[in-house]
């Protein structure tokens, strides 16, 4: 695995970190496929690089996955695959928060909380959006949404894991796009004692 963020990927991050080199996009895309044909990923819920609303995280009850939108991929694409990773998890490999495939190779969207056609296992073994829950003492973590357009449809069954999905992706990416959100947890309440009161 590369130990430096590829030059073509650096402008996508306000402050590139070594951990970004471990992302799936650094492994499966390159300068010729990244953003090819104007392929873009976005969200109506947050701007690229901005903080995720708590309603998409473990800090709020009934939290769901954020909405996403994308442009049409270039000709030759047969399916879209979405991979969401946290490169700041500190485990040596990014934490997988979402593995989604079976998305049509056309302009499209996932609505807030929508259940995608096929979902694989995240890093804790569940086939769903893994709610961001970084340690309270950590700086903001990056949550990188990576969309890959493939030159063939995947035949994987729902519930497949990262290794299976990544093996199927390798060598078949015709375009890729990314969009990032950040999240840091903060204690909403502080402990006050009588000593804090002014006489």
NORPE-V717819 format. One record per residue. N is the residue number from 1. RES is the residue in one small letter. PHI is phi as a letter, one per 30 degrees, with the letter a starting at -180 (NA if undefined). D_FIRST is the distance of its C-alpha to the first C-alpha in whole Angstrom. Layout:
# NORPE-V717819
N/RES/PHI/D_FIRST  N/RES/PHI/D_FIRST
This chain:
# NORPE-V717819
1/x/NA/0  2/x/d/4  3/x/c/6  4/x/b/9  5/x/d/11  6/x/e/11  7/x/e/15  8/x/d/16  9/x/c/15  10/x/e/16  11/x/d/20  12/x/d/19  13/x/b/19  14/x/d/22  15/x/b/20  16/x/e/17  17/x/b/15  18/x/e/12  19/x/d/11  20/x/d/11  21/x/d/8  22/x/c/7  23/x/d/10  24/x/e/10  25/x/d/12  26/x/d/9  27/x/d/8  28/x/c/11  29/x/c/13  30/x/a/14  31/x/d/17  32/x/d/19  33/x/c/19  34/x/d/18  35/x/i/22  36/x/e/23  37/x/i/27  38/x/i/27  39/x/d/25  40/x/b/25  41/x/c/25  42/x/a/27  43/x/b/29  44/x/d/33  45/x/c/32  46/x/a/30  47/x/d/29  48/x/e/26  49/x/i/24  50/x/d/28  51/x/d/28  52/x/d/28  53/x/d/32  54/x/e/32  55/x/d/34  56/x/c/30  57/x/b/29  58/x/d/30  59/x/d/33  60/x/b/35  61/x/d/37  62/x/h/37  63/x/d/33  64/x/b/32  65/x/d/29  66/x/d/29  67/x/d/31  68/x/b/28  69/x/b/30  70/x/b/28  71/x/d/29  72/x/d/30  73/x/d/27  74/x/d/27  75/x/e/29  76/x/j/28  77/x/d/26  78/x/c/27  79/x/a/26  80/x/c/24  81/x/b/21  82/x/c/20  83/x/b/18  84/x/c/18  85/x/b/16  86/x/c/16  87/x/d/14  88/x/c/16  89/x/d/17  90/x/i/16  91/x/c/15  92/x/j/11  93/x/b/10  94/x/e/12  95/x/d/16  96/x/d/17  97/x/c/20  98/x/a/21  99/x/b/20  100/x/b/23  101/x/b/24  102/x/i/27  103/x/d/28  104/x/d/30  105/x/d/28  106/x/a/31  107/x/e/32  108/x/a/32  109/x/a/31  110/x/c/31  111/x/d/34  112/x/e/33  113/x/i/33  114/x/d/33  115/x/d/32  116/x/d/29  117/x/d/30  118/x/b/27  119/x/b/25  120/x/c/23  121/x/d/22  122/x/d/21  123/x/d/19  124/x/c/23  125/x/i/23  126/x/c/26  127/x/c/26  128/x/a/27  129/x/d/26  130/x/d/24  131/x/d/27  132/x/e/25  133/x/a/26  134/x/d/24  135/x/e/26  136/x/e/29  137/x/d/28  138/x/d/25  139/x/d/25  140/x/e/24  141/x/c/21  142/x/c/19  143/x/b/20  144/x/c/18  145/x/d/20  146/x/b/18  147/x/c/20  148/x/c/19  149/x/c/22  150/x/c/21  151/x/d/24  152/x/a/25  153/x/d/26  154/x/d/24  155/x/c/26  156/x/d/25  157/x/d/27  158/x/e/27  159/x/j/25  160/x/d/22  161/x/c/19  162/x/e/16  163/x/d/15  164/x/d/17  165/x/d/17  166/x/d/14  167/x/d/15  168/x/d/18  169/x/d/16  170/x/e/14  171/x/i/16  172/x/b/18  173/x/d/18  174/x/c/21  175/x/a/20  176/x/b/19  177/x/b/20  178/x/b/19  179/x/a/22  180/x/b/21  181/x/b/24  182/x/b/24  183/x/a/26  184/x/b/27  185/x/c/30  186/x/b/33  187/x/d/36  188/x/d/39  189/x/c/42  190/x/b/43  191/x/d/45  192/x/c/49  193/x/b/52  194/x/e/55  195/x/d/54  196/x/d/52  197/x/d/56  198/x/d/58  199/x/d/61
